Amino acid sequence: MLRKYSMTLLIAAILVGLMGLAFTMVEEGAAEVSINGVVCNHSSTGVWLSVSEGERQKSYALAPDHCTNFFKQDAEAIWGNDCSFDPCHYQAWKVSLGRFDVEDEATSTGSVLRIRGWGAGSRWHITWDWPKPDLSVINYSLVK
């Protein structure tokens, strides 16, 4: 009897949770669920991202202690710079389905941010059509 009651409570909790999610999506209007990744910035600097918002793509800096909006933004790439050669050039982490946290990494060679998280098929990759930030505004490099 107790087991049947517990199972009923579990099913009711799941249904209430799904209804809450549906209500949130309806309240947001024409919400789009992220099909790529969610990026959270736990570093001390703004992190440059390429994101899609519906049909529009843009590049912007995600402030410290902020995350991309799962319902409105679809993260495409996290941008950094690679100054191991002169001149510096772009470095980009392709964001795939999953969650990615960016954190400060202690190093003596300058400002380096570490990408942690889970995501299917994520990799270093640069695509010509992603909107890039101006290389001069990126003052950090990325490590996995």
C-alpha positions in Angstrom: 0.0 0.0 0.0 2.8 2.4 0.9 4.7 1.6 -2.3 1.6 2.3 -4.4 1.1 5.6 -2.6 4.8 6.6 -3.2 4.5 5.8 -6.9 1.4 7.9 -7.2 3.2 10.8 -5.5 6.1 10.4 -7.8 4.0 10.5 -10.9 2.0 13.5 -9.6 5.3 15.4 -8.9 6.5 14.6 -12.5 3.3 15.8 -14.0 3.3 19.0 -11.9 6.9 19.7 -13.0 6.0 19.2 -16.7 3.0 21.5 -16.4 5.3 24.1 -14.8 7.8 23.9 -17.6 5.0 24.1 -20.2 3.5 27.2 -18.4 7.0 28.9 -18.4 7.4 28.2 -22.1 3.9 29.6 -22.9 4.6 32.7 -20.7 7.9 33.4 -22.6 5.9 33.7 -25.9 7.7 32.2 -28.9 10.3 30.5 -26.8 12.9 28.3 -28.4 14.6 25.6 -26.4 18.3 25.5 -26.8 19.5 22.7 -29.1 23.2 23.4 -28.6 24.7 24.4 -25.3 24.2 26.5 -22.3 27.2 28.5 -21.1 27.7 29.7 -17.6 30.5 32.2 -16.8 32.1 31.6 -13.4 35.2 33.6 -14.3 36.2 37.1 -13.3 36.0 38.5 -16.9 33.4 38.7 -19.6 33.4 35.7 -21.9 32.7 36.3 -25.6 30.2 34.0 -27.2 28.4 33.5 -30.6 24.7 32.8 -30.0 21.6 32.4 -32.1 18.4 34.1 -30.9 15.7 32.8 -33.3 16.8 33.7 -36.8 19.4 36.2 -35.6 23.0 35.5 -34.7 25.2 37.7 -32.7 28.5 37.9 -30.7 28.4 39.3 -27.2 30.2 39.2 -23.9 28.6 37.1 -21.2 29.2 38.9 -17.9 30.7 37.1 -14.8 28.3 35.0 -12.8 25.7 34.8 -15.7 24.5 32.1 -17.9 22.9 32.1 -21.4 19.1 31.9 -21.5 18.2 28.3 -22.3 14.8 29.4 -23.6 15.9 32.3 -25.8 19.6 31.7 -26.8 21.4 28.9 -28.5 25.1 29.1 -27.8 27.3 28.3 -30.8 30.9 29.0 -29.7 33.0 30.4 -26.9 35.7 32.7 -28.2 39.3 33.2 -27.0 42.6 34.3 -28.4 45.7 32.3 -29.2 48.9 34.5 -28.9 51.4 31.6 -29.1 52.3 33.1 -32.5 52.5 36.7 -33.6 50.0 38.1 -34.5 47.3 36.7 -32.2 44.4 34.8 -33.8 41.0 33.5 -32.8 40.5 30.4 -30.8 37.0 29.0 -30.6 35.3 26.1 -28.7 32.3 24.7 -30.6 29.5 24.3 -28.1 27.4 21.2 -28.6 24.3 19.9 -26.7 25.2 20.2 -23.0 26.2 22.7 -20.3 29.6 24.4 -20.2 31.1 26.3 -17.3 33.9 28.8 -17.8 36.3 29.3 -14.8 39.5 31.2 -14.1 42.6 29.1 -14.5 45.7 30.1 -12.4 48.7 30.6 -14.8 51.8 32.7 -15.1 51.4 33.2 -18.8 48.5 35.6 -18.7 44.7 35.3 -18.4 43.5 31.8 -19.2 40.0 30.5 -18.8 39.1 26.8 -18.4 36.1 25.2 -20.1 34.4 22.5 -18.1 31.2 20.6 -18.8 29.5 17.9 -20.7 28.5 18.0 -24.3 28.2 15.7 -27.2 30.8 16.3 -29.8 32.2 19.6 -28.5 35.6 20.6 -29.9 37.9 23.4 -31.0 36.5 24.5 -34.3 36.0 27.8 -36.1 33.3 28.3 -38.7 33.4 31.3 -41.0 29.8 32.3 -40.5 29.8 32.6 -36.7 29.8 36.2 -35.7 33.2 36.9 -34.1 34.0 39.6 -31.6 36.8 42.0 -32.3 40.0 40.2 -31.5 41.3 43.2 -29.6 38.5 42.9 -26.9 39.4 39.3 -26.0 42.1 39.4 -23.3 42.1 35.7 -22.5 42.9 32.3 -24.0 41.0 29.0 -23.5 42.0 25.6 -22.2 39.9 22.4 -21.9 
